[in-house]
């Protein structure tokens, strides 16, 4: 194991054929996000037989400590992810963590894989097998803070106090952190724990609970730290051939630091022939908060243009979509969310409108009561929620277990981080490819892979009408929600009835420039037959529309001919 960055060799690994994968843009991906500790262990298991959904495994005690999942368990069961229709895997952090940590975000050794989850060689084997199946692999990385690798004086909790720097009390282990360059008090802000996560500069300078924030004040020490972090993560590209990084806690860092890091990582990937290395980040906040981190930036005292993140996770969408799908909220805020996305995309570069979208996640930062999308949701609503993501703008991300109907809920994160296998039974898992929810999501995901319109098309919410004359955007809680994706002369119309109890028969507008009265639209998802496009010559200069009838929570897709 390498202990100093001075020992890192970044020349191409001898005999390594790096996976270039230039045939697919990142916005085409369907990402499967898993917590390594919770997906599967190294035992050979068989799937439990259930028709629709499962609650996942783990009691209160088991879910707050390591569960037993391994990298080998992912490799052995990668066909489950492939058959679901996913084209990329996002792994929770795999580097060696503080003892007792299971989630990966408390790193104490950046130069090795945590032995509880496997080895560097097993990570490389997973990436190689994924590449053989045309699947990309993204690593979750943490640049803002390290693990709880040292204490303040007397091992007391220190809190942010107007930017005051405190002494470092002592290292928790004599041979950690690694690399040894990080065993330097000047590499850390040492300003105590964040009290207010929405207050600047506190939220960037303070410690993330007991995790220790790296130096990020523009000092020579912070510049050196960034160089160390770049070299560390280039090393993992060199060693394992991964295809991208998801950057944790981006809003707690400065935009210029993120841009420098991303540009250096991207340049190194290019030097290995990897031209589509994907860099996306987590920002809990509105679109404006993400703008400093995406796209081109001219940094002070530097003639070069630096390119930051390719994309970020679409947190604003996550916060409104679930309630619309469940029929608890009007689509007004959902429609407005896409209008806001357009306005903020203008300075983000070519793919500025395309974010990584999700409806389930492992954190739910800021929520007192944590719950999966599946909590208080029917199987039909779960499929519709994933169907919306798969068909709408962005790169959809499936959080492990959603495809089996997981419905975890409780007062902290552990309750939404269930196991896909039973730690008390070495024989079974819930990787059931025959369950109804899994099969429906798989059909939708493979349809997206096939249809260019769903990957590259423009997106328009559609007006609806009860009489074929008076059209308006949906504005009630339980309504028909419809949108189109349009690419050249092709239109795919997505329609969903958010009412859990009422059948709805209404008219939906379609594009008037590429469709003709009397032509047909095929139903490409659902059990409907072809449907004829009608025209009302008395209104709106000849509006075109179709008439549909949807059962409660029914999700349909139509394509023009």
N, C-alpha and C positions, 0 to 999 in steps of 0.2 A: 504494500500500500504506500502510495506517495504521501509524504507528510509536509512537503514544502512546495510552493508553486515554482521554485527555482528548478525543480526536478521534472516539471511538466514538459513533455515533448509534444508540440502541436503540428509537427509534420504529419502527413497522411499515414495512418497505421499500415505497416507493411502487410501486403497481401489482402488488404481490405478493399472490397469493391463497394463504394458508397452508393446508396440508393438515390438516384437523381429525382425521379418522380416528377417530371415536368409536364405530364399530360393533364394534370388536374389543378385548377386554382383552389385556394383555400376556401373560397366561398361555396365551392361545390361539396365540401365535406359534410358528413353527418357524424357527429362526434359522440362517442360513448365515454362518459366520465365515471370513473370508479375510484373508490378508496381501496388501495391495494390490500389493506388489512381486512377488508370486509367482503371481497368478491369471492374468493375461493382459496382453500388451502391446497396442500400438495397431495392429498389423498385422492384416490380414484373413487369417485362417487357416481351415483345414478340420480336422475331427476325424479322428484316426487311427482305423482300423478294428480293433477288438479285441473279443473276445466277453465277457470276464469282468473282467479287471483289468489295471492298468498300474502301473509303479513310479514314475512321475513323472520329472522331468528335473533335471539339475544334478549336476556332479561336486563333489568336495570344495572345490576352489578357487572355483567359481562360486557355491556355496551360502553362502559366507561374505562375500559382497559383493553390491551391488545387482544384481538379475536382469533388470530391464527392464519389470516390470509397471506398468500405468498405470490411472488412473481411467477413461479413455476405453475401455480394454480391458474393464473391467467393464460399462460402459454398453452397449457393442456386443454383449456376450454375456449380458445379463441374462435373456434367455429361458431360458437353460440353468438358471439358479437358479429361475426361476418354474416351469418344467416339472418340476423335481425335487420341487416341492411346498412350497418354502420361502416364508414370508410376511414375512420380515425379513432384512436384510443387516447384519452387523456388520463394519465396516471397521477394520483396524489403523490406528494414528494416521497422519493425513495431513499434519500441519503440518511446516514446514521443519525438517529434522534436521541434526545435525552431519554434515559431509562424510564419506562412507564408510559411514554407518549406513543400513541397508536396512529395519530392522524398525519404525521409527517412534517408538520410545520415548526418543529422545535429542533432544528438541526445543530448537531455538535461536531459532525465530521462531514465536510463537503466532498471528501475525496474517496468515499466508499459507500456502497449500498448497505443499509441496515441489515445485519445478519438475520434478524427475525423475518425479513421479507425475502431474503435471497442473497445473491452475489452479483457482482458486476457482470460476470460471464452469463448468468441466467438472464439478466436484463438485456444483454446483447442478443441472446438466443430468442427472447421474446420479440425484439425489434426485427430480427431476421425473419422469424416466422410470419410476423405481421406483414412485412414487405412482400413476402412470397404470396400473400393473399391480397395484395394491393391495398393494404391498410397502413396509414401513417400513425406514428406514435409521438405524442406530445408529453413532455415532462412538466409537472408543476414545480416551479422554483420560487425561492424566497430571497429577495434582495434587500428588503427593508430591515430585517432583524435576524438574529441568530436564535438558537435555543437559549434556555436559562443556564448559560455556561459559566456565569460568575455572579457574585453577590455584591450588594452594597455593604458598607461598613456595618458590622454586627449582624449581618444577614437580615436587616429590617427591610420592610417595604418602603421604598422612597417614591414620592409622587411629584409630578411636574409642578414646578414653582417658578413661573416667570422666566424660564430658560436657564435657570441656575444649573451649573454642572457640579456633579457630586463625585467624590473619590470612588474608585473601584476597591471593594473590600478584599475579594480573593476569588481565585478560580475554583470551580466546583470539583474539577478533576485535574490531576497534575499533567495528564497527557492529552487533554482536550482544551480548546477546540483545535481542529485540524482543517486547513493547513496551519502551520505554526505561525504564519504571519498574522493570523487572526487572534493570537494570544498576546495582544498588545492593547493596553487600556486606551490608546489614542485612536483605535479603530471604532470606538463606540461613543455615542452622544453622552451617555451617563447623566440623563436629565430626569429620571424617574418615570413612573407609569403615567400614561395618558388618563386624564380625568374626563375631558370633553373631546370626543372623537370628531366633532364638527368644528372645533376651534383651531385656527392656524395662528402661529406655527406649531402649536402644541401637538396636533395630530401627526405632524411629520417628525418632530424632534423627540417626542416622548416614547417610552417603552410600550410595547403592545402587551399589556398585562405583565407577566413575569419574563416574557421574551425580550431580549436585549437589542435595542435599536442600534444599527450601524451608524457611523459618522456620516452626516449628509449636509454639512454646513458650508461646502465650497472650499474648505481648508485644504492645504497640501495632504494632510492625512486622509481626508475624504476622497481626494483624487486618487491617492494610492489604493484606497479600499476598492474603488470602482474598478481599477485595473486588475486587482486580485479577483474580484467577482467575475469579470469578463473572462479571465484566463481559466478559472475553475470551470465555467460552463462551456467554454470552447472545448475543454478537455473531455467533457461528457459527450459532446457531438462527435469528437474524434474517436472515442472509445466505443460508443454504442450505435452511432449512425441514427440518432433520433431526428425527428423531422420538425420539431417546434417546441416552444416553451410557453406555458401559461404563467404569467407573472402575478404573484400574490400581492395583495395590499398595495396596489399601485398608487392610490390617492395619498398614501403616507410618504411618498417620495416626490422629489422635484421633477418636473417635466424634462429639464435639461439632462438630468442624470439618466432618466429612462431612455431618452433619445440617444445619448452616447452609448449606453449599454446595447441597445437594439442595433444600432448601426455597426458596432464592432462585432456583434454576434453574427449579423447578416453577412458581413464581409468575410468572416471566417467560413461560414457555411458555403458561400460562393467559391471560396478557394478550394473546397472539396468537391465542387460541382453540384452542390445542393442549392438550386436556384429558387426553390419555393419554401424556404424555411419560414414557418409561421410563428409570429409573436403576438400573443393577445394577453390582455390583462384584466384584472378584477378591479373595478372602481364602483364602490357603493355610493351612488349619487346620481345627479341629473346629467343630461348630455353635455352641458357646458363644462361640467367638472372633468369630463373625459377629453375635451378638445386639446388641452396642452400636451397630451401624451400620444396623440395619433398624427401620422403624416409628417411632412417635412418641417424642419426647424433650422434656423440659422442661429448658432450658438454664439454668445459673446466672445470676442477676441479670437474668432476662428473663421476662416474664409470658407470652410466646408459647410455643406448642407447635410444635416443629420436627419435620418428617418426613424421616427419612433415606432410605436406599436402598429401592427397591421390592423388590429381591431381590439375591441373590448367586449366584455360580457354585457348583454343588454339588460341591465338591472331595471330600468324604468318599465320595460315590457313585462318582466317577471312580476312586478308588483301590481299590475292591472289585469293581465290576461287570465289568470286563474279564476278570478271572480266573474269575469264575463262568461267564460266557458261554463261555469256552474250555474249561470242564470241569476247570480246575486247582484250584478252590476250592469248598468247600461254600457253599450259599446262606445259612448262618447269619448271617454278618456283613452280608450284603446285607439280610436281613430285619430285623436289628437296626438297620441304618442308617435304615430308615423309621420304626421305633419312636422312635429318637432325634429324627428330624425332627418327629414329632408333639409330643413333649415341648417342644422348643425353639420350636415355632410359636406357642405360646400368647400370647406378648407381642409378636408381630411384626405384628399387624394382620390385615386380612381375608384376605389371600392368603399368610399366613405359611408354609404348607406347600409353596408353589409356588416352587421355585428354578429357575435356568437349569441344565439338566443336560447333561452332555457325556461322551464316552468317549474322545475324541481332543482334543489341544490343542497349542499351539505352544511351550509353556514346559517343562512337567513339572518344576517347581521342586523342588529337593531330590533329584532322581534323578541318579545318576552315569551311568547308561546310559539314553539317551533312545530311545524307540521308539514308533512309532504303534501303535494298536490292531491295525492290519492286519499287524503283524510277528508271524510265527508263528500267524497266524489264517487259516482257510479263508474263501472268499467267503460260505459259509453262516453262519459265525460273525459276520462283519462285518455282514451283514444282520440277524441276530438281535440283535446289540448295538444297532444303530440302532433296530430294532423295539421293543426294550425301552424305550428312551428315548422314542420316539414315542408309546407306549401308556401309559407310567407317568406319575405325578405330575410336574408341572413343565413348563417351556418347553424343549423339546429343541433342542440346538445341534449342527449338523453342521460339523465342521472341514473346510475345503476339501480335496479329494482323497480323503477317506474313501469317498465315493460311487464312486470309481474304484479302490478297493482299494489305495491307497498303503500301503507297508509300510516307510517309512524308519526307520532306526535307526543309532545311533552315539553317540559320547562327548560331543557337544554339540548345541545347539539346531538348528544348520543342517541336520542330517540329518532332522529332522522338519518341514522347511520347504521341501519340494520345489517345483519349478515345474510349473505346469499346461501350460506351453509350452516348446518347445526353443529356447534362445537361439542355437543354432548352425544352426537351420533356420527360416526365416521363413514357412514354408508350413503347418505343422501344429500341433495342440494335442491335448490329451486330454479335451476337453469332449465326451465320447462319450455321447450320450443313448440309445444302443442297447446299451450294455454291461449285463450281467446284474445287477451290483450296483446300478448307477444305477436301472435299471428297477424293481427290487424295492423299493428305498428310496422311490422316487417313488410306487409303489402304496400303501405304508404311510403316507406323508406326506399324500397326498390323502385316504386313508381317515380320518385324524385330522381333517383339515379338515371332512369331511362329518359325522363322528359326534360329537355333543355329549357323549356319555358319556366319550369319550377326552380331552376338554378340561376338563370340569367335574366328572366323577364321583369319588366316594370310591374309595380303593384298598385292597384286601385281598389279602394273600398267601393262597393256598389250600392246604389239606391234601391229601395224596395217599395212596393205598393200593394195595397189590398184590393184595388179596383182596376189596376192597369192604366190609370190616368194620373193620379197624384203620387208622385215619387218623392222619397225622402230617405235620408240616412237613418238607420235604426236608432231609436232613442229610448227604448224601454228595457227593463231588466231581462225579461224572457221574450226573445225576439229571434227573427231570422238574421243571421250575420253572414254577409257575403262579400267576397273580394275576388278580383281577377289578377292573374299574372299574364302579361302580354309580351310576346317576343316576335318581332316582325309581323307576320300575318297570323300568328297562332295565339289563341286565348284559352286559358284554363280557368274555369269559374269554380270557386270553392264556396259551398253553402252549408251552414250549420244551424240547426234549430236549438237554441239554448234553453228552451222550456223543458223541464223534466217531466211535464205531464200533458201538455197540449200539442196536438197536431196542428201544423200551420200550412196553409195554402196561400201563396202570395206570388207576386210578379217581381222579377229581378232584372234590372237593366244590364245590358251587355254592350260591348263596344260597337259603335255605329260606323266606324271607318273600315273595319276589316271583316264585318259580318253582313249578311244579306237576309232580307225577309224571306222566310220559307226554308232557309237552310237548316240543317240539323246539327245538334251538339250531341256527341256521344257521352254517355255516363261511364267514366273511366274508374270511378270508385263508388261502390254502392250497388244496390240492386234495381236501379231504375233503367228504363229503356231509353232509346234516343228521345230527344226533346226538340220540338220545332221552335225556331226563332220567329217571334211575331213582331208586328209593327203597328204603332198607333200614329196615324198621319195627322191627327187633330191636335197633338200635343208635342211640344219640344222639337219641332221641325222633324218629326218622324223618328221618335225614340224606338229603339229595338229592345226587346225583352224576352224572357222566357217565363213560363208559369210552372211553379214547382209545388209539390206537396210533400212535406217532411214530417215524419213521426217525431215524437219527443226525443231530443238528443241525437237525432240522425245527422250524419256527416256525409256529404256527397261532393263529387267532383265531376265537372263536365268539360269537354274539350270540343272546340269548333272543328268542322271538317274542311 
